[in-house]
């Protein structure tokens, strides 16, 4: 990977960050059955239990991700998205690894996520699986839905993932 990527907190007032997150929300919702999309809009990402992170190459926001605290020892990944021009270059993996590290540092023991079951989401599910996530049942307030895939990572067991 030749880009010098830099992590920053996600400034939701920065139009570059907001633009990539809006694109994420719109594309995720367009690729999911009505009523089954769970991508948060900017107001949802401003919740006090969510920390948004960004990955940059120069002045370009490359990827976004967010960590939501569900309980003292459980977290959820949200808003995972890599700009199309930076896919297949390691940016998404870097963002995911960073959020896993932040979850561990915050004392979380389990990190879960919801993603789509449609073909559009196959690359995302493959990335999550490559870093140790395994399919699981619904968690938190989610309900079983054929359009959703739920995955989880045991942060105690997967220190080397």
KEDO-651674 format. One record per residue: residue number from 1; residue in three letters; z, x, y of N, C-alpha, C in turn. Coordinates in steps of 0.02 Angstrom, whole numbers. Atoms other than C-alpha are relative to their C-alpha. Layout:
! KEDO-651674
k = NUM, r = ala, n.zz = Z, n.xx = X, n.yy = Y, ca.zz = Z, ca.xx = X, ca.yy = Y, c.zz = Z, c.xx = X, c.yy = Y
...
***
This chain:
! KEDO-651674
k = 1, r = unk, n.zz = 0, n.xx = 43, n.yy = -58, ca.zz = 0, ca.xx = 0, ca.yy = 0, c.zz = 0, c.xx = 45, c.yy = 61
k = 2, r = unk, n.zz = 7, n.xx = -45, n.yy = -57, ca.zz = -57, ca.xx = 83, ca.yy = 161, c.zz = 32, c.xx = -26, c.yy = 63
k = 3, r = unk, n.zz = -29, n.xx = 29, n.yy = -61, ca.zz = 13, ca.xx = -38, ca.yy = 291, c.zz = 74, c.xx = 20, c.yy = 8
k = 4, r = unk, n.zz = -72, n.xx = -10, n.yy = -12, ca.zz = 179, ca.xx = 9, ca.yy = 372, c.zz = 32, c.xx = -67, c.yy = 18
k = 5, r = unk, n.zz = -29, n.xx = 66, n.yy = -12, ca.zz = 259, ca.xx = -161, ca.yy = 352, c.zz = 71, c.xx = 6, c.yy = 27
k = 6, r = unk, n.zz = -67, n.xx = 1, n.yy = -31, ca.zz = 414, ca.xx = -201, ca.yy = 455, c.zz = 29, c.xx = -71, c.yy = -6
k = 7, r = unk, n.zz = -35, n.xx = 64, n.yy = 4, ca.zz = 540, ca.xx = -340, ca.yy = 423, c.zz = 34, c.xx = -16, c.yy = 67
k = 8, r = unk, n.zz = -35, n.xx = 23, n.yy = -60, ca.zz = 608, ca.xx = -443, ca.yy = 567, c.zz = 29, c.xx = -69, c.yy = -14
k = 9, r = unk, n.zz = -22, n.xx = 70, n.yy = 3, ca.zz = 713, ca.xx = -600, ca.yy = 587, c.zz = -57, c.xx = -45, c.yy = 23
k = 10, r = unk, n.zz = 53, n.xx = 46, n.yy = -17, ca.zz = 600, ca.xx = -751, ca.yy = 600, c.zz = 14, c.xx = -36, c.yy = 66
k = 11, r = unk, n.zz = -7, n.xx = 32, n.yy = -65, ca.zz = 585, ca.xx = -800, ca.yy = 783, c.zz = -45, c.xx = -61, c.yy = 1
k = 12, r = unk, n.zz = 40, n.xx = 61, n.yy = 4, ca.zz = 529, ca.xx = -981, ca.yy = 770, c.zz = -30, c.xx = -20, c.yy = 66
k = 13, r = unk, n.zz = 30, n.xx = 13, n.yy = -65, ca.zz = 488, ca.xx = -981, ca.yy = 956, c.zz = -60, c.xx = 45, c.yy = 13
k = 14, r = unk, n.zz = 58, n.xx = -43, n.yy = -5, ca.zz = 359, ca.xx = -843, ca.yy = 932, c.zz = -61, c.xx = -38, c.yy = -26
k = 15, r = unk, n.zz = 58, n.xx = 40, n.yy = 22, ca.zz = 189, ca.xx = -931, ca.yy = 924, c.zz = -35, c.xx = 28, c.yy = -62
k = 16, r = unk, n.zz = 31, n.xx = -29, n.yy = 60, ca.zz = 128, ca.xx = -808, ca.yy = 791, c.zz = 38, c.xx = -21, c.yy = -62
k = 17, r = unk, n.zz = -41, n.xx = 21, n.yy = 57, ca.zz = 273, ca.xx = -849, ca.yy = 676, c.zz = -7, c.xx = -75, c.yy = -11
k = 18, r = unk, n.zz = 7, n.xx = 73, n.yy = 5, ca.zz = 265, ca.xx = -1035, ca.yy = 714, c.zz = -69, c.xx = -18, c.yy = -29
k = 19, r = unk, n.zz = 67, n.xx = 15, n.yy = 24, ca.zz = 77, ca.xx = -1033, ca.yy = 682, c.zz = -7, c.xx = 12, c.yy = -75
k = 20, r = unk, n.zz = 5, n.xx = -13, n.yy = 72, ca.zz = 93, ca.xx = -953, ca.yy = 510, c.zz = 41, c.xx = -51, c.yy = -40
k = 21, r = unk, n.zz = -41, n.xx = 50, n.yy = 34, ca.zz = 234, ca.xx = -1071, ca.yy = 462, c.zz = -32, c.xx = -69, c.yy = 2
k = 22, r = unk, n.zz = 36, n.xx = 64, n.yy = -4, ca.zz = 134, ca.xx = -1222, ca.yy = 522, c.zz = -57, c.xx = 0, c.yy = -50
k = 23, r = unk, n.zz = 54, n.xx = -6, n.yy = 49, ca.zz = -14, ca.xx = -1161, ca.yy = 419, c.zz = 28, c.xx = -9, c.yy = -71
k = 24, r = unk, n.zz = -32, n.xx = 6, n.yy = 66, ca.zz = 102, ca.xx = -1143, ca.yy = 268, c.zz = 16, c.xx = -73, c.yy = -15
k = 25, r = unk, n.zz = -19, n.xx = 70, n.yy = 11, ca.zz = 170, ca.xx = -1319, ca.yy = 289, c.zz = -61, c.xx = -43, c.yy = -12
k = 26, r = unk, n.zz = 60, n.xx = 42, n.yy = 6, ca.zz = -2, ca.xx = -1396, ca.yy = 312, c.zz = -37, c.xx = 13, c.yy = -65
k = 27, r = unk, n.zz = 36, n.xx = -14, n.yy = 61, ca.zz = -83, ca.xx = -1306, ca.yy = 166, c.zz = 40, c.xx = -21, c.yy = -62
k = 28, r = unk, n.zz = -42, n.xx = 21, n.yy = 58, ca.zz = 64, ca.xx = -1337, ca.yy = 48, c.zz = -3, c.xx = -76, c.yy = -8
k = 29, r = unk, n.zz = 2, n.xx = 73, n.yy = 4, ca.zz = 64, ca.xx = -1521, ca.yy = 91, c.zz = -69, c.xx = -26, c.yy = -20
k = 30, r = unk, n.zz = 68, n.xx = 20, n.yy = 19, ca.zz = -126, ca.xx = -1532, ca.yy = 73, c.zz = -13, c.xx = 12, c.yy = -74
k = 31, r = unk, n.zz = 11, n.xx = -17, n.yy = 70, ca.zz = -113, ca.xx = -1457, ca.yy = -102, c.zz = 51, c.xx = -34, c.yy = -46
k = 32, r = unk, n.zz = -52, n.xx = 34, n.yy = 39, ca.zz = 25, ca.xx = -1574, ca.yy = -162, c.zz = -7, c.xx = -75, c.yy = 8
k = 33, r = unk, n.zz = 4, n.xx = 73, n.yy = -2, ca.zz = 32, ca.xx = -1758, ca.yy = -203, c.zz = 45, c.xx = -28, c.yy = 56
k = 34, r = unk, n.zz = -43, n.xx = 30, n.yy = -52, ca.zz = 100, ca.xx = -1870, ca.yy = -63, c.zz = 70, c.xx = -15, c.yy = -28
k = 35, r = unk, n.zz = -69, n.xx = 12, n.yy = 20, ca.zz = 289, ca.xx = -1879, ca.yy = -71, c.zz = 30, c.xx = 56, c.yy = -41
k = 36, r = unk, n.zz = -24, n.xx = -54, n.yy = 43, ca.zz = 303, ca.xx = -1720, ca.yy = -175, c.zz = 3, c.xx = 68, c.yy = 36
k = 37, r = unk, n.zz = -1, n.xx = -63, n.yy = -37, ca.zz = 287, ca.xx = -1586, ca.yy = -40, c.zz = 68, c.xx = 10, c.yy = 32
k = 38, r = unk, n.zz = -67, n.xx = -14, n.yy = -25, ca.zz = 449, ca.xx = -1502, ca.yy = 10, c.zz = 1, c.xx = 57, c.yy = 51
k = 39, r = unk, n.zz = 2, n.xx = -52, n.yy = -51, ca.zz = 390, ca.xx = -1373, ca.yy = 138, c.zz = 33, c.xx = -27, c.yy = 64
k = 40, r = unk, n.zz = -36, n.xx = 21, n.yy = -61, ca.zz = 502, ca.xx = -1381, ca.yy = 291, c.zz = -42, c.xx = 14, c.yy = 62
k = 41, r = unk, n.zz = 31, n.xx = -13, n.yy = -65, ca.zz = 434, ca.xx = -1399, ca.yy = 467, c.zz = 46, c.xx = 46, c.yy = 40
k = 42, r = unk, n.zz = -40, n.xx = -46, n.yy = -40, ca.zz = 499, ca.xx = -1290, ca.yy = 608, c.zz = 70, c.xx = -27, c.yy = 14
k = 43, r = unk, n.zz = -67, n.xx = 27, n.yy = -13, ca.zz = 642, ca.xx = -1408, ca.yy = 648, c.zz = 45, c.xx = 6, c.yy = -62
k = 44, r = unk, n.zz = -39, n.xx = -8, n.yy = 62, ca.zz = 698, ca.xx = -1404, ca.yy = 466, c.zz = 21, c.xx = 72, c.yy = -11
k = 45, r = unk, n.zz = -17, n.xx = -71, n.yy = 8, ca.zz = 693, ca.xx = -1214, ca.yy = 467, c.zz = 51, c.xx = 24, c.yy = 50
k = 46, r = unk, n.zz = -51, n.xx = -18, n.yy = -49, ca.zz = 810, ca.xx = -1212, ca.yy = 617, c.zz = 71, c.xx = -18, c.yy = -23
k = 47, r = unk, n.zz = -67, n.xx = 19, n.yy = 25, ca.zz = 954, ca.xx = -1278, ca.yy = 510, c.zz = 45, c.xx = 61, c.yy = -3
k = 48, r = unk, n.zz = -46, n.xx = -57, n.yy = -2, ca.zz = 1110, ca.xx = -1169, ca.yy = 521, c.zz = 9, c.xx = 34, c.yy = -68
k = 49, r = unk, n.zz = -8, n.xx = -31, n.yy = 66, ca.zz = 1110, ca.xx = -1137, ca.yy = 333, c.zz = -64, c.xx = 36, c.yy = -24
k = 50, r = unk, n.zz = 64, n.xx = -32, n.yy = 17, ca.zz = 934, ca.xx = -1060, ca.yy = 338, c.zz = -10, c.xx = 62, c.yy = 43
k = 51, r = unk, n.zz = 18, n.xx = -62, n.yy = -35, ca.zz = 888, ca.xx = -880, ca.yy = 384, c.zz = -74, c.xx = 13, c.yy = -14
k = 52, r = unk, n.zz = 71, n.xx = -12, n.yy = 7, ca.zz = 702, ca.xx = -856, ca.yy = 416, c.zz = -13, c.xx = 75, c.yy = 11
k = 53, r = unk, n.zz = 19, n.xx = -71, n.yy = -5, ca.zz = 626, ca.xx = -683, ca.yy = 391, c.zz = -76, c.xx = 5, c.yy = 5
k = 54, r = unk, n.zz = 72, n.xx = -12, n.yy = -7, ca.zz = 455, ca.xx = -613, ca.yy = 435, c.zz = -15, c.xx = 72, c.yy = -18
k = 55, r = unk, n.zz = 25, n.xx = -67, n.yy = 15, ca.zz = 354, ca.xx = -463, ca.yy = 382, c.zz = -61, c.xx = 11, c.yy = 45
k = 56, r = unk, n.zz = 51, n.xx = -14, n.yy = -50, ca.zz = 240, ca.xx = -380, ca.yy = 510, c.zz = -38, c.xx = 63, c.yy = -16
k = 57, r = unk, n.zz = 41, n.xx = -60, n.yy = -3, ca.zz = 98, ca.xx = -256, ca.yy = 518, c.zz = -24, c.xx = 4, c.yy = 72
k = 58, r = unk, n.zz = 15, n.xx = -4, n.yy = -71, ca.zz = 88, ca.xx = -202, ca.yy = 699, c.zz = 22, c.xx = -64, c.yy = 34
k = 59, r = unk, n.zz = -15, n.xx = 62, n.yy = -35, ca.zz = 79, ca.xx = -361, ca.yy = 804, c.zz = -18, c.xx = -62, c.yy = -40
k = 60, r = unk, n.zz = 22, n.xx = 55, n.yy = 42, ca.zz = 24, ca.xx = -469, ca.yy = 658, c.zz = 55, c.xx = -20, c.yy = -49
k = 61, r = unk, n.zz = -47, n.xx = 24, n.yy = 49, ca.zz = 144, ca.xx = -577, ca.yy = 560, c.zz = -38, c.xx = -8, c.yy = -66
k = 62, r = unk, n.zz = 33, n.xx = -6, n.yy = 64, ca.zz = 98, ca.xx = -547, ca.yy = 379, c.zz = 26, c.xx = -51, c.yy = -50
k = 63, r = unk, n.zz = -31, n.xx = 44, n.yy = 49, ca.zz = 221, ca.xx = -652, ca.yy = 281, c.zz = 64, c.xx = -30, c.yy = 29
k = 64, r = unk, n.zz = -63, n.xx = 32, n.yy = -19, ca.zz = 366, ca.xx = -772, ca.yy = 302, c.zz = 38, c.xx = -17, c.yy = -64
k = 65, r = unk, n.zz = -44, n.xx = 22, n.yy = 53, ca.zz = 512, ca.xx = -820, ca.yy = 193, c.zz = 65, c.xx = -21, c.yy = 30
k = 66, r = unk, n.zz = -64, n.xx = 23, n.yy = -25, ca.zz = 677, ca.xx = -907, ca.yy = 214, c.zz = 50, c.xx = -6, c.yy = -57
k = 67, r = unk, n.zz = -54, n.xx = 4, n.yy = 48, ca.zz = 843, ca.xx = -905, ca.yy = 126, c.zz = 49, c.xx = -54, c.yy = 24
k = 68, r = unk, n.zz = -46, n.xx = 55, n.yy = -15, ca.zz = 946, ca.xx = -1065, ca.yy = 124, c.zz = 61, c.xx = 8, c.yy = -45
k = 69, r = unk, n.zz = -62, n.xx = -2, n.yy = 39, ca.zz = 1127, ca.xx = -1059, ca.yy = 71, c.zz = 16, c.xx = -71, c.yy = -23
k = 70, r = unk, n.zz = -17, n.xx = 65, n.yy = 29, ca.zz = 1163, ca.xx = -1205, ca.yy = -47, c.zz = 75, c.xx = -7, c.yy = -12
k = 71, r = unk, n.zz = -73, n.xx = -2, n.yy = 11, ca.zz = 1343, ca.xx = -1155, ca.yy = -87, c.zz = 22, c.xx = 72, c.yy = 7
k = 72, r = unk, n.zz = -25, n.xx = -68, n.yy = -9, ca.zz = 1453, ca.xx = -1001, ca.yy = -85, c.zz = -38, c.xx = 50, c.yy = -43
k = 73, r = unk, n.zz = 34, n.xx = -47, n.yy = 44, ca.zz = 1358, ca.xx = -925, ca.yy = -231, c.zz = -71, c.xx = -20, c.yy = -20
k = 74, r = unk, n.zz = 69, n.xx = 21, n.yy = 16, ca.zz = 1190, ca.xx = -1015, ca.yy = -233, c.zz = -43, c.xx = -3, c.yy = 63
k = 75, r = unk, n.zz = 47, n.xx = 2, n.yy = -55, ca.zz = 1037, ca.xx = -998, ca.yy = -124, c.zz = -67, c.xx = -29, c.yy = -23
k = 76, r = unk, n.zz = 67, n.xx = 27, n.yy = 14, ca.zz = 862, ca.xx = -1070, ca.yy = -112, c.zz = -50, c.xx = 36, c.yy = 44
k = 77, r = unk, n.zz = 55, n.xx = -28, n.yy = -38, ca.zz = 700, ca.xx = -989, ca.yy = -59, c.zz = -41, c.xx = -57, c.yy = 31
k = 78, r = unk, n.zz = 42, n.xx = 48, n.yy = -35, ca.zz = 597, ca.xx = -1085, ca.yy = 69, c.zz = -53, c.xx = 39, c.yy = 39
k = 79, r = unk, n.zz = 50, n.xx = -26, n.yy = -47, ca.zz = 442, ca.xx = -1055, ca.yy = 176, c.zz = -31, c.xx = 66, c.yy = -20
k = 80, r = unk, n.zz = 33, n.xx = -61, n.yy = 24, ca.zz = 370, ca.xx = -917, ca.yy = 67, c.zz = -75, c.xx = -7, c.yy = 11
k = 81, r = unk, n.zz = 72, n.xx = 3, n.yy = -13, ca.zz = 195, ca.xx = -883, ca.yy = 133, c.zz = -25, c.xx = 68, c.yy = 22
k = 82, r = unk, n.zz = 33, n.xx = -62, n.yy = -20, ca.zz = 80, ca.xx = -734, ca.yy = 150, c.zz = -67, c.xx = -18, c.yy = 32
k = 83, r = unk, n.zz = 63, n.xx = 12, n.yy = -34, ca.zz = -64, ca.xx = -734, ca.yy = 274, c.zz = -57, c.xx = 20, c.yy = -47
k = 84, r = unk, n.zz = 55, n.xx = -11, n.yy = 47, ca.zz = -230, ca.xx = -742, ca.yy = 180, c.zz = -27, c.xx = 71, c.yy = 2
k = 85, r = unk, n.zz = 27, n.xx = -67, n.yy = -6, ca.zz = -290, ca.xx = -574, ca.yy = 247, c.zz = 44, c.xx = 54, c.yy = -32
k = 86, r = unk, n.zz = -46, n.xx = -49, n.yy = 29, ca.zz = -137, ca.xx = -488, ca.yy = 170, c.zz = 19, c.xx = -16, c.yy = -72
k = 87, r = unk, n.zz = -16, n.xx = 16, n.yy = 70, ca.zz = -134, ca.xx = -568, ca.yy = -2, c.zz = -28, c.xx = 55, c.yy = -45
k = 88, r = unk, n.zz = 19, n.xx = -50, n.yy = 51, ca.zz = -148, ca.xx = -454, ca.yy = -154, c.zz = 9, c.xx = 71, c.yy = 26
k = 89, r = unk, n.zz = -13, n.xx = -67, n.yy = -28, ca.zz = -83, ca.xx = -308, ca.yy = -49, c.zz = 74, c.xx = 17, c.yy = -2
k = 90, r = unk, n.zz = -70, n.xx = -15, n.yy = 8, ca.zz = 102, ca.xx = -316, ca.yy = -94, c.zz = 47, c.xx = -31, c.yy = 51
k = 91, r = unk, n.zz = -43, n.xx = 28, n.yy = -53, ca.zz = 164, ca.xx = -410, ca.yy = 60, c.zz = 46, c.xx = -55, c.yy = -27
k = 92, r = unk, n.zz = -42, n.xx = 54, n.yy = 28, ca.zz = 224, ca.xx = -564, ca.yy = -35, c.zz = 55, c.xx = 27, c.yy = -44
k = 93, r = unk, n.zz = -50, n.xx = -31, n.yy = 44, ca.zz = 313, ca.xx = -456, ca.yy = -163, c.zz = 55, c.xx = 33, c.yy = 42
k = 94, r = unk, n.zz = -50, n.xx = -31, n.yy = -44, ca.zz = 399, ca.xx = -358, ca.yy = -23, c.zz = 46, c.xx = -53, c.yy = 30
k = 95, r = unk, n.zz = -40, n.xx = 53, n.yy = -30, ca.zz = 456, ca.xx = -519, ca.yy = 61, c.zz = 48, c.xx = -29, c.yy = -51
k = 96, r = unk, n.zz = -42, n.xx = 29, n.yy = 52, ca.zz = 521, ca.xx = -591, ca.yy = -102, c.zz = 56, c.xx = 48, c.yy = -19
k = 97, r = unk, n.zz = -51, n.xx = -49, n.yy = 18, ca.zz = 612, ca.xx = -430, ca.yy = -149, c.zz = 53, c.xx = 5, c.yy = 55
k = 98, r = unk, n.zz = -48, n.xx = -4, n.yy = -56, ca.zz = 692, ca.xx = -423, ca.yy = 25, c.zz = 47, c.xx = -60, c.yy = -1
k = 99, r = unk, n.zz = -43, n.xx = 59, n.yy = 1, ca.zz = 755, ca.xx = -603, ca.yy = 11, c.zz = 48, c.xx = 1, c.yy = -59
k = 100, r = unk, n.zz = -44, n.xx = -8, n.yy = 58, ca.zz = 825, ca.xx = -568, ca.yy = -163, c.zz = 57, c.xx = 47, c.yy = 18
k = 101, r = unk, n.zz = -52, n.xx = -48, n.yy = -21, ca.zz = 917, ca.xx = -417, ca.yy = -92, c.zz = 49, c.xx = -31, c.yy = 49
k = 102, r = unk, n.zz = -43, n.xx = 32, n.yy = -49, ca.zz = 984, ca.xx = -520, ca.yy = 54, c.zz = 46, c.xx = -51, c.yy = -34
k = 103, r = unk, n.zz = -41, n.xx = 49, n.yy = 36, ca.zz = 1045, ca.xx = -656, ca.yy = -65, c.zz = 57, c.xx = 36, c.yy = -37
k = 104, r = unk, n.zz = -52, n.xx = -39, n.yy = 35, ca.zz = 1138, ca.xx = -527, ca.yy = -170, c.zz = 52, c.xx = 26, c.yy = 50
k = 105, r = unk, n.zz = -45, n.xx = -28, n.yy = -50, ca.zz = 1212, ca.xx = -446, ca.yy = -14, c.zz = 45, c.xx = -55, c.yy = 30
k = 106, r = unk, n.zz = -39, n.xx = 56, n.yy = -26, ca.zz = 1272, ca.xx = -619, ca.yy = 43, c.zz = 47, c.xx = -29, c.yy = -53
k = 107, r = unk, n.zz = -45, n.xx = 23, n.yy = 53, ca.zz = 1367, ca.xx = -641, ca.yy = -122, c.zz = -27, c.xx = -56, c.yy = -43
k = 108, r = unk, n.zz = 29, n.xx = 52, n.yy = 41, ca.zz = 1247, ca.xx = -764, ca.yy = -200, c.zz = -9, c.xx = 26, c.yy = -72
k = 109, r = unk, n.zz = 7, n.xx = -19, n.yy = 70, ca.zz = 1240, ca.xx = -763, ca.yy = -389, c.zz = -61, c.xx = -32, c.yy = -32
k = 110, r = unk, n.zz = 60, n.xx = 35, n.yy = 25, ca.zz = 1091, ca.xx = -880, ca.yy = -412, c.zz = -45, c.xx = -16, c.yy = 59
k = 111, r = unk, n.zz = 49, n.xx = 14, n.yy = -51, ca.zz = 932, ca.xx = -900, ca.yy = -313, c.zz = -54, c.xx = -43, c.yy = -32
k = 112, r = unk, n.zz = 48, n.xx = 47, n.yy = 29, ca.zz = 817, ca.xx = -1049, ca.yy = -345, c.zz = -54, c.xx = -18, c.yy = 50
k = 113, r = unk, n.zz = 55, n.xx = 21, n.yy = -43, ca.zz = 656, ca.xx = -1120, ca.yy = -277, c.zz = -36, c.xx = -59, c.yy = -32
k = 114, r = unk, n.zz = 45, n.xx = 53, n.yy = 21, ca.zz = 538, ca.xx = -1267, ca.yy = -288, c.zz = -68, c.xx = 19, c.yy = 25
k = 115, r = unk, n.zz = 69, n.xx = -12, n.yy = -19, ca.zz = 351, ca.xx = -1241, ca.yy = -288, c.zz = -43, c.xx = -53, c.yy = -34
k = 116, r = unk, n.zz = 44, n.xx = 50, n.yy = 27, ca.zz = 201, ca.xx = -1345, ca.yy = -334, c.zz = -23, c.xx = 15, c.yy = -71
k = 117, r = unk, n.zz = 25, n.xx = -8, n.yy = 68, ca.zz = 135, ca.xx = -1375, ca.yy = -509, c.zz = -76, c.xx = 5, c.yy = -3
k = 118, r = unk, n.zz = 73, n.xx = 0, n.yy = -2, ca.zz = -47, ca.xx = -1382, ca.yy = -454, c.zz = -28, c.xx = 71, c.yy = -3
k = 119, r = unk, n.zz = 31, n.xx = -66, n.yy = 8, ca.zz = -170, ca.xx = -1238, ca.yy = -482, c.zz = 6, c.xx = 43, c.yy = 62
k = 120, r = unk, n.zz = -6, n.xx = -37, n.yy = -62, ca.zz = -159, ca.xx = -1187, ca.yy = -299, c.zz = 62, c.xx = 45, c.yy = 0
k = 121, r = unk, n.zz = -64, n.xx = -35, n.yy = 0, ca.zz = 20, ca.xx = -1128, ca.yy = -334, c.zz = 8, c.xx = 50, c.yy = -57
k = 122, r = unk, n.zz = -4, n.xx = -47, n.yy = 56, ca.zz = -20, ca.xx = -1022, ca.yy = -489, c.zz = 17, c.xx = 70, c.yy = 23
k = 123, r = unk, n.zz = -18, n.xx = -68, n.yy = -21, ca.zz = -17, ca.xx = -856, ca.yy = -393, c.zz = 73, c.xx = 5, c.yy = 23
k = 124, r = unk, n.zz = -70, n.xx = -1, n.yy = -21, ca.zz = 152, ca.xx = -900, ca.yy = -316, c.zz = 46, c.xx = 0, c.yy = -60
k = 125, r = unk, n.zz = -42, n.xx = 2, n.yy = 60, ca.zz = 227, ca.xx = -945, ca.yy = -484, c.zz = -2, c.xx = 66, c.yy = -38
k = 126, r = unk, n.zz = 7, n.xx = -64, n.yy = 34, ca.zz = 159, ca.xx = -783, ca.yy = -558, c.zz = 42, c.xx = 54, c.yy = 36
k = 127, r = unk, n.zz = -40, n.xx = -48, n.yy = -38, ca.zz = 240, ca.xx = -681, ca.yy = -418, c.zz = 74, c.xx = -11, c.yy = -14
k = 128, r = unk, n.zz = -71, n.xx = 14, n.yy = 13, ca.zz = 408, ca.xx = -768, ca.yy = -442, c.zz = 19, c.xx = 23, c.yy = -70
k = 129, r = unk, n.zz = -15, n.xx = -20, n.yy = 69, ca.zz = 400, ca.xx = -740, ca.yy = -631, c.zz = 2, c.xx = 76, c.yy = -6
k = 130, r = unk, n.zz = 2, n.xx = -73, n.yy = 3, ca.zz = 355, ca.xx = -556, ca.yy = -605, c.zz = 64, c.xx = 32, c.yy = 26
k = 131, r = unk, n.zz = -63, n.xx = -26, n.yy = -26, ca.zz = 517, ca.xx = -533, ca.yy = -508, c.zz = 60, c.xx = -31, c.yy = -34
k = 132, r = unk, n.zz = -56, n.xx = 22, n.yy = 42, ca.zz = 622, ca.xx = -619, ca.yy = -641, c.zz = 18, c.xx = -73, c.yy = 3
k = 133, r = unk, n.zz = -15, n.xx = 71, n.yy = -3, ca.zz = 622, ca.xx = -803, ca.yy = -594, c.zz = -25, c.xx = -34, c.yy = -64
k = 134, r = unk, n.zz = 18, n.xx = 39, n.yy = 60, ca.zz = 618, ca.xx = -924, ca.yy = -741, c.zz = 2, c.xx = -74, c.yy = 18
k = 135, r = unk, n.zz = 0, n.xx = 72, n.yy = -13, ca.zz = 578, ca.xx = -1109, ca.yy = -744, c.zz = 67, c.xx = -30, c.yy = -19
k = 136, r = unk, n.zz = -64, n.xx = 35, n.yy = 11, ca.zz = 728, ca.xx = -1225, ca.yy = -737, c.zz = -10, c.xx = -73, c.yy = 19
k = 137, r = unk, n.zz = 2, n.xx = 69, n.yy = -21, ca.zz = 769, ca.xx = -1405, ca.yy = -702, c.zz = 13, c.xx = -6, c.yy = 75
k = 138, r = unk, n.zz = -13, n.xx = 10, n.yy = -71, ca.zz = 790, ca.xx = -1481, ca.yy = -530, c.zz = 71, c.xx = 23, c.yy = 19
k = 139, r = unk, n.zz = -64, n.xx = -24, n.yy = -25, ca.zz = 933, ca.xx = -1411, ca.yy = -425, c.zz = 12, c.xx = -32, c.yy = 68
k = 140, r = unk, n.zz = -16, n.xx = 28, n.yy = -66, ca.zz = 1022, ca.xx = -1464, ca.yy = -267, c.zz = -15, c.xx = -75, c.yy = 2
k = 141, r = unk, n.zz = 17, n.xx = 71, n.yy = -8, ca.zz = 953, ca.xx = -1631, ca.yy = -206, c.zz = -68, c.xx = -18, c.yy = -28
k = 142, r = unk, n.zz = 66, n.xx = 14, n.yy = 29, ca.zz = 785, ca.xx = -1615, ca.yy = -295, c.zz = 6, c.xx = -46, c.yy = -60
k = 143, r = unk, n.zz = 6, n.xx = 43, n.yy = 60, ca.zz = 732, ca.xx = -1740, ca.yy = -427, c.zz = -58, c.xx = 25, c.yy = -42
k = 144, r = unk, n.zz = 56, n.xx = -18, n.yy = 43, ca.zz = 618, ca.xx = -1713, ca.yy = -576, c.zz = -64, c.xx = -31, c.yy = 29
k = 145, r = unk, n.zz = 63, n.xx = 22, n.yy = -30, ca.zz = 438, ca.xx = -1726, ca.yy = -516, c.zz = -56, c.xx = 39, c.yy = -35
k = 146, r = unk, n.zz = 53, n.xx = -36, n.yy = 34, ca.zz = 279, ca.xx = -1684, ca.yy = -613, c.zz = -41, c.xx = 45, c.yy = 47
k = 147, r = unk, n.zz = 36, n.xx = -41, n.yy = -48, ca.zz = 209, ca.xx = -1607, ca.yy = -453, c.zz = 40, c.xx = 61, c.yy = 23
k = 148, r = unk, n.zz = -44, n.xx = -56, n.yy = -18, ca.zz = 354, ca.xx = -1483, ca.yy = -438, c.zz = 15, c.xx = 43, c.yy = -60
k = 149, r = unk, n.zz = -26, n.xx = -48, n.yy = 48, ca.zz = 402, ca.xx = -1327, ca.yy = -533, c.zz = 62, c.xx = 30, c.yy = 32
k = 150, r = unk, n.zz = -63, n.xx = -29, n.yy = -24, ca.zz = 582, ca.xx = -1269, ca.yy = -514, c.zz = 11, c.xx = 65, c.yy = -37
k = 151, r = unk, n.zz = -12, n.xx = -66, n.yy = 30, ca.zz = 626, ca.xx = -1087, ca.yy = -544, c.zz = 66, c.xx = 27, c.yy = 27
k = 152, r = unk, n.zz = -64, n.xx = -29, n.yy = -20, ca.zz = 787, ca.xx = -988, ca.yy = -536, c.zz = 6, c.xx = 72, c.yy = -24
k = 153, r = unk, n.zz = -13, n.xx = -69, n.yy = 15, ca.zz = 847, ca.xx = -809, ca.yy = -540, c.zz = 76, c.xx = 10, c.yy = -1
k = 154, r = unk, n.zz = -70, n.xx = -16, n.yy = 6, ca.zz = 1019, ca.xx = -759, ca.yy = -603, c.zz = 9, c.xx = 70, c.yy = 31
k = 155, r = unk, n.zz = -5, n.xx = -63, n.yy = -37, ca.zz = 1062, ca.xx = -623, ca.yy = -476, c.zz = 48, c.xx = 49, c.yy = -32
k = 156, r = unk, n.zz = -45, n.xx = -46, n.yy = 36, ca.zz = 1202, ca.xx = -552, ca.yy = -584, c.zz = -36, c.xx = 34, c.yy = -58
k = 157, r = unk, n.zz = 33, n.xx = -25, n.yy = 60, ca.zz = 1093, ca.xx = -532, ca.yy = -738, c.zz = -63, c.xx = 41, c.yy = 15
k = 158, r = unk, n.zz = 66, n.xx = -29, n.yy = -14, ca.zz = 934, ca.xx = -474, ca.yy = -651, c.zz = 3, c.xx = 54, c.yy = 53
k = 159, r = unk, n.zz = -7, n.xx = -53, n.yy = -51, ca.zz = 993, ca.xx = -324, ca.yy = -550, c.zz = -60, c.xx = 46, c.yy = 3
k = 160, r = unk, n.zz = 56, n.xx = -47, n.yy = 0, ca.zz = 841, ca.xx = -224, ca.yy = -602, c.zz = -67, c.xx = -33, c.yy = 11
k = 161, r = unk, n.zz = 65, n.xx = 35, n.yy = -6, ca.zz = 707, ca.xx = -356, ca.yy = -570, c.zz = -41, c.xx = 26, c.yy = 58
***
